[in-house]
Amino acid sequence: MSAVLLSISGLTKAYPGVVANSNVSFDIEEGQVHALLGENGAGKSTLVKMIYGLVKPDSGKMMLRGSVYTPSEPRAARAAGVAMVFQHFSLFEALNVAENIALGMENPPRMRDLATRIREVSETYGLPLDPYRTVGDLSAGERQRVEIIRCLLQDPKLLIMDEPTSVLTPQEVEILFQTLRKLTSEGVAILYISHKLEEIRTLCDHATILRLGKNVGSCVPAETTARDMAELMVGSAFEAPARAGRALGDVALDVTGLSLPAPNEFGTSLRNIHFTVQQGEILGIGGVAGNGQDELLGALSGEILSDAGAIVLKGQPIGRLGPVARRALGVLAAPEERLGHAAAPDMSLTENALLTGAQRENLMNRGFLKWAETESFAKRIIEAFDVRTPGPENAARSLSGGNLQKFVIGREVLQRPEVLVVNQPTWGVDAAAAAAIRQALLDLAAKGTAVICISQDLDELMEISDRFCAVNEGRLSDIKPAQGLSVDEIGLMMGGAHGMEVSHA
Amino acid sequence: MMLKLEKRAQPSLLWTYLTPVVAVICTMIAGGALFAVLGKNPGEAIATIFWQPLFGEFAFYYRPQLLIKGAPLVLIAIGLSLGFRAGIWNIGAEGQYIIGALTGAGVGLAFYPAEAWYIFPLMVMAGALGGWAWAMIPAVLRTRFGTNEILVSLMLVYVAEQLLAKMALGLLRNPEGHGFPGSRNFQQYPSGHNAEIITGSGMHWGVVAALIAVIFSYILLNRHILGYHIRLTGQAPRAAKFAGVNPTRLILFCLGTSGALAGLAGMFEVSGPAGQINIDFNVGYGFTAIIVAFLGRLHPVGIMLAGLLMALTYIGGEIAQSNLGLPAAAIQMFQGMLLFFLLAIDVLTNFRIRRTKREAV
């Protein structure tokens, strides 16, 4: 048993109307990988913000190596040896790696010395990174390395990592884990926030589980099943989606040679995409964020037009049709970004129900709106998908992420689509709601809808999809049956080994 | 201790309605202070602006003026509000107003001295068409080449002003006007005259058109898919694209409608209250209507009330200028304050103020 590095006792933080953390206590030992587990809204972020000096606790105290630790700002936390890698990177795309790192330093050394140090650290910890590359050209995994190296240059005693693997391929995850293990062998403690249970089981020595702001238990992950940890997180047993045997029907959607230029400077161009989906089938499309997922959804929903024959619905070319015409034919979509894309934040749920439901739910008469029918459609969505809200007159932005996601998915599912395209259907959604959404997609497929599920959550894709493929830099990998696919194979598909091009060569 | 703005989960309904009232009160206080600094009795000045036109000794003269000045403001502001809601910024209504007056008057004068029932309706159509065409210039430039409609529409105001001067001195000049600039006067041309419908009420066809515009705009925004798409585009452009809104068509519709309504306002003005095309025909209705649109919260009924309020400050301001000797600039500043306070207090609709202890961030 090694010495305690950071001891937290009785930390409490309340915001108006909600207690984010209530009397949370636990210890982090030197050289330990300590997992902080919990659903969205369980209070994980508030807790680490208090440790990092971004938020001041209402009560409770923290001890760092035996002395009282009350960081008033992140600078004080960093000076005390606490560093943090955020989920969302704060990097300037137009600057190079070394310049970005210099920006975060109190007294940056000369650029040449800094570059040398960056090289040293990156080689020591197995994080290959060229200090002179422009950040805009880096992949998400490489950008994360910039953030990690920025932290390591401060010689931290405690490194906080907020959901670091959400943007990585399995291979990149493996590299990250090796780095973290090397760090712990040198005595650095890591506070690791995640809700991916399997990776916590492989990496972490100890786990503290938060639920509704309270510490509800701790465990040694390697000796606990993922299911038990999930139940601790949720507080009750929850059901894994049932996967009924489905008979596949005719080909519903046939995409052939879909190529599109990038819609904007930061977009990805789609290159020669081929796939088919049958009625009753769920096609899972994995891939690291920013590899063309948004563009693919746009091309399928009709927001981006393509050659007419590139997208064919049951023999009918629809590539030149806009979203309204495609909806009329039964091609529905639910984009990733809930606020501002799938829904208008300041509009009521009733008005948002109209957003995509106007045609198929027959909510207008020669352009005049039937508000009564629209409201009852909104109520049907709220009821069928257990959306927690006082009523359909509430603004979309007043809903929590998970509830709004249920509303957005429910809005499309209830319109009986022929083809449904979803992007990140359970992103930022708690486990219970995620299970409900996945079940809804499975039920929909069982009724004969062809479902295309774009997601970065591999567990989710393996759970629900019949066939799997991945997008990488706007190209689609080979499509393989999801069952029996190994993690290595998935990693290769995501990492850009283009099976199809190789076979053509 | 410090004050902090905190975003509300829902826009406050109370503040949506309270904001204009509070803004008017703040304007009275700050305006009163301004008048006091200028050496006038603030109470008297405020009363002159707000009370005299409605209930003073000469109210019988000023009350009709309220409709005459309010109608063009409301008509233009209704058109502008459609675009503003969709994030399409037509700042050049003044130019469309001038062109509408020119085309409307031009058609009327072309028939002179013939008398027929169809002349006035033709003038109305020509006025709307002229304003529409002038607004189509920024609209087409924006949809074709991505130019900024704010700059293009604004610059076209100055082009329109030059055209107005040219017409007043040239093509449309009254041949019997002894060389003075300005066209024939429509008040002496019954077929082309936008006369009062009820004598002494100030109620001319422009007032009727403004009322119809208010009603149509209300129905459009609340009951029709096009109005829904306008609001959606303004609030969440990406969601609008996802819903299937065609941005090009929306830009053409919004700019076209606001141009047509501004053109109508100009046509009703030139054939009625103003009477003739002249170099100084336009008095800034097109710009003031921007204030009216925002003061009325871009809501049709709100715009109607705001138009009347703005007309009141115009008339009251003129009385204050002649009776109290207040400079015209002070009155304009007073009107500007109204928009200033409105926008400032508007923050409270979406945010609440919270006192916080100083906390390191």
Contacts between the chains, C-beta under 8 A, distances in Angstrom:
chain1	res1	chain2	res2	distance
A	53	B	360	7.6
A	54	B	361	7.4
A	56	B	359	6.0
A	56	B	360	7.1
A	72	B	360	4.4
A	73	B	360	4.7
A	73	B	361	7.4
A	301	B	242	6.7
A	302	B	244	7.3
A	303	B	241	5.3
A	303	B	242	5.9
A	322	B	244	5.5
A	322	B	246	7.4
A	323	B	241	7.7
A	323	B	242	6.4
A	323	B	243	6.8
A	323	B	244	3.8
A	324	B	244	3.6
A	327	B	244	7.3
A	333	B	242	7.7
A	335	B	242	6.3
A	337	B	238	7.4
A	339	B	236	8.0
A	340	B	236	4.9
A	340	B	238	5.5
A	340	B	239	6.1
A	341	B	236	7.5
A	341	B	238	4.5
A	341	B	239	5.7
A	341	B	242	5.9
A	342	B	239	7.0
A	342	B	242	6.9
A	343	B	236	7.7
A	343	B	239	6.4
A	344	B	232	5.7
A	344	B	235	4.9
A	344	B	236	4.0
A	344	B	239	4.8
A	345	B	235	7.3
A	345	B	236	6.6
A	346	B	11	6.6
A	346	B	235	5.3
A	346	B	236	7.9
A	347	B	231	7.6
A	347	B	232	7.3
A	347	B	235	6.4
A	347	B	236	7.8
A	351	B	228	7.2
A	354	B	228	6.5
A	355	B	232	7.1
A	355	B	239	6.4
A	355	B	242	7.4
A	355	B	243	4.9
A	356	B	242	7.5
A	356	B	243	6.4
A	358	B	225	6.5
A	358	B	243	7.8
A	364	B	225	5.4
A	367	B	224	5.4
A	367	B	225	4.9
A	367	B	226	6.6
A	368	B	223	5.6
A	368	B	224	5.7
A	368	B	225	7.7
A	369	B	223	5.7
A	369	B	224	6.5
A	369	B	225	6.1
A	369	B	228	6.5
A	371	B	223	7.9
A	394	B	10	6.7
A	395	B	9	7.3
A	395	B	10	5.0
A	395	B	11	7.1
A	397	B	9	7.0
A	398	B	9	4.2
A	398	B	10	5.4
